[in-house]
Amino acid sequence: MSHVRVGQDELLRFAAAVFAANGMAAPDAATVAEVLVWANARGVDSHGVVRIPIYLKEIKQGTYKPTGQPVMHQLLPATFKLECNRAPGPVCMMRAATHAVALAETYGVATGLVSNPTHVGALGRYAQWIAGRGHAAIVIVAGIPLMAYHGSSVASIATSPIAIAVPGADAGSAPVLLDMSTSIIPGGRVSEALAAGVPLPEGVAIDAQGKPTTDAKEAKTLLPIGGAKGSGLSLLFECLTGVLAAAPIFTAPPGGSGGVPLRPIQNAMIVALNVASFRALPDYGADIEKLKARVKSLPRQDGVDELLLPGERADRETARRKRDGIPLPDKLAAEFDTIAEEFGVPALRRR
């Protein structure tokens, strides 16, 4: 598949302009653009600007509210719920992350629920942002059924991701960031395999009859990582997000007609832990650096050149793409030209 290269700042400019042209306030448009481009910069292209045409379609359908604003409900001193009613997912998540950090500064810990946003994007962005402010973060999301519950033959639970991040020794140290789905591969990998005309790995998906398949065209349902372990995590994430927020996904009817509200497509929980309320942050950071060094020094198996820490591969990809530009498939770049013309924004400049 051939690509064009685009500078990160240019991609941010274009994405923000498109969202603003569709009614988003400028700060909100910039937030959504930043979360998408962050994913592209880290090589997680399935959660990057490829989502722009999808979001625009949802805006046209009325299922994505570009001018929507989340409503904050403070429950107890360190707990809150942010009701989003299909407001832009990244706007909701950054609002919740900011509020969680502010509460954790006072109470040592904060937990918030984010109910019924639109697609929130790459979950790691919010955990990384919280860790960059000296707090540890746990962020989980549950969404619509795309994955089989272990042993079932149909999509019955979500590929619910989890992101965990802890701060490093100082502001210049990258947080240790784990960002993973509960499926063996993310859904975006199926689309990428289909576009590239390559098979899927064995054991990651089943077809409409519940049979294993490596054909991306036939893949209808993803399989959980670790079998019962992955599906168990996904189920419990639903319990801790949608069910807890009174906005369940798995058991709610799809809705959307006869006055029945649309079923939520995602719900989230954000936990911020103020490291300084447990021990001095510099001391904690120093021990994290020792831990990282210890992992790096472990004996390696044959054929393994280096032991990588969670998030390290993506950190390196970010540096490469900052230098070389972000690759966009020709087809997507052409689609962006059409979008620019339709909404009257300056076209995306290639490198």
Protein Blocks (a to p, Z undefined) as FASTA:
>chain_A
ZZddddfklmmmmmmmmmmmnopafklmmmmmmmmmmmmmnopamlmmmlmmmmmmmmmn
opacfkbccddddfbfmbccddfklpafklmmmmmmmmmmmmmmmnopacdddehiaceb
jfklmmmmmmmnopacddddddddfbdcehiabdfbdcbdcddddddfblklccdddddd
fbfbdfklmmmmmmnopacdehiaccfkopacfbfklmmbdcdehijmmmmmmmmmmmmm
mmmnopafklpcfbhiehiacddfbdcddddddfklmbcfklmmmmmmmmmmmmmmpccd
ehiabdcdehklmmmmmmmmmmnopaddfklmmmmmmmmmmnopacdddZZ
